[in-house]
Amino acid sequence: MNDCISKSVLFNDTIIAFDKAQETYFTGEMNIYEAIRIIDGCALFVEDHLARLQQSAQLLKVNLPYTIAEIASKIEAFIKHESIVIGNCKILFSYHASQSTFLVYQLQHSYPTLEMYRNGVTTKTIAIERENRNAKNIQSFHGIAQSFIKENNLYEALLVDNDSN
């Protein structure tokens, strides 16, 4: 929830003010997500992101409560509602016992500047990996990686798996 920068969030089928969103909407027993870049008010590579989201759901044995077409439509409506021209939005399915929550919100983001491309950025490796490498779900390692980045004053941390890849 600390990565949300929008004034509103799409909660299931309703756009609500961010300050009305409860912490439990963002943190279920299992959370699968995708982050999609937005340029000129258009979400980039939506079909690819949603195919990966669907794959994550299948691998983690949860159902998406909406079709891919419905999710794409909701993302588009949210971008228009928030008048997002450039940035990122996060699509999150949060699973709590027998129910799921669907959220879309504008995500805090950072992209390298031209100077960074020319001069490089500071990175460091950290030995940590997802339980299921092919499924994008939020796990405790995300907070560990973010703390590692902050503590080491890095632009990014490169995750190294148990096989040293």
Stockholm file with secondary structure:
# STOCKHOLM 1.0

chainA/1-165         MNDCISKSVLFNDTIIAFDKAQETYFTGEMNIYEAIRIIDGCALFVEDHLARLQQSAQLLKVNLPYTIAEIASKIEAFIKHESIVIGNCKILFSYHASQSTFLVYQLQHSYPTLEMYRNGVTTKTIAIERENRNAKNIQSFHGIAQSFIKENNLYEALLVDNDSN
#=GR chainA/1-165 SS CTTBCCSEEEETTEEEEGGGCCHHHHCCSEEEEEEEEEETTEETTHHHHHHHHHHHHHHTTCCCSSCHHHHHHHHHHHHHHHTCCEEEEEEEEEEETTEEEEEEEEECCCCCCHHHHHHCCCEEEEECCCSSTTSCBCCTHHHHHHHHHHHTTCSEEEEECTTCC
#=GC SS_cons         CTTBCCSEEEETTEEEEGGGCCHHHHCCSEEEEEEEEEETTEETTHHHHHHHHHHHHHHTTCCCSSCHHHHHHHHHHHHHHHTCCEEEEEEEEEEETTEEEEEEEEECCCCCCHHHHHHCCCEEEEECCCSSTTSCBCCTHHHHHHHHHHHTTCSEEEEECTTCC
//
